[in-house]
Amino acid sequence: MKLRTILILAVAAIAIAFISLWMGQAAYTWFPPQASAESILVDNLFSFLVTLGTFIFLGVFSTLTYSILFQRAEKYDYSDGPHIEGNVNLEIIWTAIPFALVIWIAAYSYQIYDQMSILGPMEHVHMTAAADAAPMEQDKTAFRENAVHIDVFARQWSWEFVYGKGTNIDVSSTELHLPNNRRIELTLHSEDVLHGFYVPAFRVKQDVIPGRDINFEFTPIREGKYRLRDSEYSGTYFASMQADVVVESPEAFHQWLTDAAKQPAIAAYNPASDEYNKRSRNQWQTVVPAAPPVVNYSN
């Protein structure tokens, strides 16, 4: 290769690299806000994959474009192209590079999943950016002792959240309240079919399987109101199986818990049951929704 050609390729590669990095950083700007420590880790992984994919796409696209524009055969030239024998070194290179990329992606993805530790006991404290965004106790044991445990009951088609089950504080709600910067331990229960616990702003999702109690953990880091959705199609009215998720300061959370404990338990409004009662006159054949949850607090 001539020096001029090498310099042109180097400049093009650098330009593509900068464009790819910019795409990677801009890739998740249209996502919901990063409301949990896990969301930062997931977005970092997404940014990495978009950066890598953009670099490969632009590299291939640029090569094809250059070939089409400047390496075309002359008009009415129907002769065969030059006969080129196989190049062992080139074949080794284009086999080794994809293999290394796949291993890199797999290792980094597993590292992110390992740091999240959303299933079972948390054995790792979030590192780097996640740790900066959500300051945590250096002592992991103390950090787990401060965790908040909530039982989540999924049924067709409503969510119910129970706080302090088995203690002197027993509060139930159709709205999920969480203290900010505290480890949250959920125990997920399904009373009928497969459901999916999914909060887009948290970037966490877990299937709720009938007959199994599933422990699920995450750490909210941003106060605000978010939306919990059922990510699995669970029947006729599954679109109405949504709930608000309120992340607030620990002081506000404990005050809400105290106030809710004083409220009598009543049947909450349930969109699925209400819709079913209205439409049942038409004698539609569908699953009868579960009875509205009886809770201390409903939104």
Number of C-alpha atoms within 10 A of each C-alpha: 5 6 8 9 10 11 11 11 12 12 12 14 16 12 12 19 19 14 15 23 18 15 19 24 16 13 17 16 11 7 11 14 17 22 24 25 27 27 24 21 24 19 19 18 19 17 21 21 16 21 23 18 15 20 22 15 14 16 16 12 12 15 11 12 12 12 11 11 8 8 10 10 11 8 6 6 8 8 8 6 7 6 6 6 6 8 8 8 9 10 10 10 11 10 11 11 11 11 11 11 12 11 12 12 15 11 12 14 18 12 13 17 16 15 18 26 18 21 16 12 12 21 13 11 18 23 15 10 12 22 13 11 18 19 14 18 13 9 9 14 11 11 15 17 9 13 17 16 19 23 20 24 19 25 25 26 26 26 24 22 22 21 21 15 13 7 7 8 14 14 23 26 23 27 20 24 21 24 23 24 23 22 23 21 22 23 19 24 23 22 16 16 16 21 28 20 21 19 23 18 20 25 21 18 17 19 17 27 18 17 12 12 16 19 18 22 21 24 26 23 25 22 16 13 14 19 16 21 21 26 20 17 13 18 15 15 20 19 16 17 21 21 20 17 17 19 23 21 18 14 11 15 17 15 12 14 21 13 13 20 18 11 12 11 17 13 13 19 15 20 18 23 20 12 13 18 13 10 11 12 8 8 8 9 7 11 11 15 21 15 15 22 22 17 21 22 23 21 10
